[in-house]
Amino acid sequence: MQHGDRAELAAFLRRWRARVQPSEVGLERGRRRTPGLRRQEVATLAGMSVDYYVRLEQGRGPRPSRQTLAALGRALRLTDDERSHLHYLAGEVPAPPAAPVREVRPGLLHLLERLVDTPALVCDAKYDVLAWNPMAAALFGDFSAVPEDERNVVWRFFARPQARDRLDPGDARRFAREAVADLRAVTARYPRDPGVRSLVERLLAASPEFRTLWADGDVRLRRSTRKLIRHPVAGLLDLQCEALHDPARDQWTVFYTAAPGSPTSDALQALRGANL
């Protein structure tokens, strides 16, 4: 096996086989000399020959395919982190989820609630807004009042002129190009997801500008940036847009901050007071 750690992979499989209780996978406990599952039980659950699985546990045999690793992950009841580790030990980059993950971690939701003076929101890979705090609603509008299929940052930008008009023209041009390039990368990560495909098709039909940029074929991942936003009440806001990526879920948490003591910081505080 090349580009992997054969010995660590074998040890990992032995440890996790011993950890899984037969009752967890619908097997009778019966009399067992060792804890966990038997090798032939793991092989059966993973849909492979016993001989092949034994060779993996002994640090022998060919490099397992992604399909084999996925089957082992299911058989051994691995968590997402453990499944990723299994892939790395075998010299394989873990495959992304079949579709963008929409569930937001509870701890992250608690963090949004505690950010009382900083607008923050969570987006999935295709820019769907999944969660937001009251300050984000005060800055961009109440997302809960918008139909779910309209809660997409890229869609709002290209299909709703009022959303685009709130950005500085230079920022708007930059965001347009970067968002389209990032969305193209998303389509490569999730080639079979109907949600990603539907979003691109809707944008192609709705926006000539999107069609032009899409035809350019640029690919680029989103980055932190500075934005000038015109707010109908707070006026012109000079915000630092910090985008933090959660690679396990392919989600982005975006914070909009201002330098302490700046006019924008004061405006955000006033906006917060007006929305308490």
C-alpha positions in Angstrom: 0.0 0.0 0.0 1.5 3.3 -1.1 1.0 6.8 0.4 -0.5 5.5 3.6 0.5 4.1 7.0 -0.1 0.3 6.7 0.8 -0.4 10.4 -1.4 2.4 11.8 -4.2 1.4 9.5 -4.0 -2.2 10.8 -3.9 -1.1 14.4 -6.8 1.3 13.9 -9.0 -1.5 12.5 -8.1 -3.8 15.3 -8.9 -1.2 18.0 -12.2 -0.1 16.5 -13.3 -3.7 15.9 -12.8 -4.4 19.6 -14.8 -1.3 20.5 -18.0 -2.2 18.6 -20.5 -4.3 20.6 -22.3 -7.0 18.7 -25.7 -5.7 19.8 -24.8 -2.3 18.1 -24.9 -4.1 14.7 -27.7 -6.5 15.4 -25.6 -9.5 16.4 -26.1 -11.8 19.3 -23.5 -11.4 22.1 -23.0 -15.2 22.7 -19.8 -16.5 24.1 -16.8 -14.5 23.0 -13.1 -14.8 24.0 -12.4 -11.2 23.0 -14.4 -8.0 23.2 -16.1 -6.5 20.2 -16.7 -8.0 16.8 -15.0 -11.0 15.1 -13.0 -10.5 11.9 -15.5 -12.4 9.9 -18.4 -10.3 11.3 -16.7 -7.1 10.2 -16.0 -8.6 6.8 -19.6 -9.6 6.4 -20.9 -6.2 7.5 -18.6 -4.5 5.1 -19.4 -6.8 2.2 -15.8 -8.1 1.6 -14.0 -11.4 1.9 -12.7 -12.5 5.3 -9.3 -13.1 3.8 -9.1 -9.5 2.5 -10.1 -8.0 5.8 -7.6 -10.2 7.7 -4.9 -9.0 5.5 -5.8 -5.4 6.2 -5.6 -6.1 10.0 -2.2 -7.7 9.4 -0.8 -4.8 7.5 -0.8 -6.7 4.2 -2.7 -6.6 1.0 -3.5 -3.9 -1.6 -4.5 -0.4 -0.8 -8.2 -0.3 0.0 -10.5 1.8 -2.3 -12.7 4.6 -1.2 -15.7 2.3 -1.5 -14.0 -0.3 0.8 -13.1 2.4 3.3 -16.7 3.7 3.3 -18.0 0.2 3.9 -15.5 -0.3 6.8 -16.6 3.0 8.3 -20.2 1.9 8.3 -19.4 -1.6 9.6 -17.3 -0.2 12.5 -19.8 2.6 13.3 -17.1 5.3 12.8 -17.9 9.0 13.4 -17.1 11.5 10.7 -13.8 12.3 12.3 -12.9 8.7 12.6 -13.9 8.0 9.1 -11.7 10.8 7.8 -8.8 9.4 9.9 -9.3 6.0 8.3 -9.1 7.5 4.9 -5.9 9.4 5.7 -4.3 6.2 7.1 -5.1 4.4 3.9 -3.6 7.3 1.8 -7.0 8.4 0.5 -8.4 11.9 0.8 -11.9 11.6 2.4 -14.7 12.1 -0.1 -17.0 15.1 0.6 -20.6 14.5 1.7 -23.0 13.8 -1.2 -24.8 17.1 -0.5 -23.9 20.3 1.5 -24.6 19.8 5.2 -27.5 21.9 6.5 -27.4 21.0 10.2 -25.6 23.6 12.2 -23.7 22.4 15.3 -25.5 23.3 18.6 -22.4 24.9 20.0 -22.1 27.3 17.0 -25.8 28.3 17.5 -25.0 29.1 21.1 -22.1 31.2 20.0 -24.3 33.2 17.6 -26.7 33.9 20.4 -23.9 35.3 22.6 -22.6 37.7 19.9 -24.9 40.5 20.9 -23.0 43.3 19.1 -21.5 41.5 16.1 -23.5 40.5 13.0 -22.8 36.8 12.3 -24.4 34.1 10.1 -23.7 30.5 9.0 -23.9 29.5 5.4 -23.5 26.1 3.8 -21.2 25.4 0.8 -23.6 26.9 -1.8 -24.3 30.1 0.3 -27.6 29.1 1.8 -28.1 31.0 5.0 -28.7 28.4 7.7 -28.5 30.4 10.9 -28.1 34.1 11.9 -28.1 36.2 15.0 -30.3 39.3 15.7 -27.5 41.7 14.6 -27.2 39.9 11.2 -31.0 40.3 10.8 -30.7 44.0 11.7 -27.9 44.4 9.1 -29.3 42.4 6.2 -33.0 41.9 7.1 -34.9 39.2 8.8 -34.1 35.9 7.0 -37.0 34.2 8.7 -39.4 36.4 6.7 -37.9 35.2 3.4 -38.9 31.9 1.8 -36.3 29.2 2.4 -35.3 28.9 -1.2 -34.6 32.7 -1.3 -32.2 32.6 1.7 -29.2 32.3 -0.5 -26.6 35.0 -0.6 -25.7 34.6 -4.3 -29.3 34.4 -5.4 -30.2 37.5 -3.5 -27.2 39.4 -5.0 -27.9 38.5 -8.6 -31.7 38.2 -8.6 -32.7 40.9 -6.1 -31.3 44.4 -7.2 -32.0 45.9 -3.8 -29.6 43.6 -2.1 -26.8 44.4 -4.6 -27.5 48.1 -4.4 -26.5 48.1 -0.7 -22.9 47.2 -1.6 -20.2 49.7 -2.8 -20.0 49.3 -6.6 -16.4 48.1 -6.4 -17.3 45.6 -3.7 -20.2 44.4 -5.7 -18.1 43.7 -8.8 -15.6 41.8 -6.7 -18.2 39.8 -4.9 -19.9 38.9 -8.1 -16.8 37.4 -9.6 -15.6 35.7 -6.4 -19.0 34.2 -5.6 -19.5 32.8 -9.1 -15.9 31.3 -9.0 -16.6 29.8 -5.6 -19.9 28.4 -6.7 -18.2 26.7 -9.6 -15.8 25.0 -7.2 -18.9 23.9 -5.1 -20.4 22.2 -8.2 -17.2 20.2 -8.6 -17.4 19.1 -4.9 -21.1 18.1 -5.1 -21.6 17.1 -8.7 -24.7 15.0 -8.0 -26.5 17.3 -5.5 -29.8 18.5 -7.0 -29.8 21.6 -4.7 -26.5 22.9 -6.1 -27.6 22.1 -9.7 -30.9 23.8 -9.2 -29.3 27.0 -7.8 -26.9 27.3 -10.8 -29.8 26.7 -13.3 -32.0 29.4 -11.6 -29.1 31.9 -11.6 -28.3 31.2 -15.3 -31.9 31.8 -16.2 -32.3 34.9 -14.0 -29.1 36.9 -14.5 -27.2 37.8 -17.7 -24.3 38.9 -15.5 -24.1 35.5 -13.8 -24.2 33.8 -17.2 -21.3 35.9 -18.4 -19.2 35.3 -15.3 -20.1 31.6 -15.3 -18.9 31.2 -18.8 -15.5 32.6 -17.8 -14.8 29.3 -15.9 -13.0 30.9 -12.9 -12.5 28.8 -9.8 -11.7 30.4 -6.4 -12.6 29.7 -2.8 -14.1 32.5 -0.7 -11.9 34.5 1.6 -12.2 37.1 4.3 -12.5 40.6 2.9 -13.6 44.2 3.6 -17.0 45.4 2.6 -18.7 48.8 2.4 -22.4 48.3 3.0 -25.1 51.0 2.8 -27.7 50.4 5.5 -31.0 52.2 5.2 -30.9 53.4 8.8 -27.2 53.2 9.9 -25.8 54.7 6.7 -22.4 53.6 5.2 -20.7 50.8 7.2 -17.1 49.9 6.7 -17.0 46.3 7.8 -14.4 43.6 8.0 -16.0 40.4 6.8 -14.2 37.4 8.4 -15.2 34.0 7.0 -14.2 31.0 9.0 -14.5 27.5 7.4 -15.6 24.3 9.1 -14.1 21.7 6.8 -15.9 18.8 8.4 -19.3 20.2 7.4 -18.2 22.5 4.6 -19.9 25.4 6.3 -18.9 29.0 6.7 -19.4 31.3 9.7 -19.2 34.9 8.7 -18.6 37.7 11.2 -19.0 41.4 10.3 -16.8 43.5 12.6 -15.7 47.1 12.8 -12.6 48.7 14.4 -13.3 49.7 18.0 -14.2 53.4 18.3 -14.7 53.8 14.6 -17.9 55.4 13.2 -19.0 52.0 11.9 -18.6 50.5 15.4 -20.7 53.3 16.8 -23.3 52.8 14.1 -23.5 49.1 14.9 -24.1 49.8 18.5 -26.9 52.2 17.6 -28.3 49.6 15.3 -28.2 47.1 18.1 -30.0 49.5 20.5 -32.7 50.2 17.9 -33.4 46.5 17.6 -33.5 45.5 21.2 
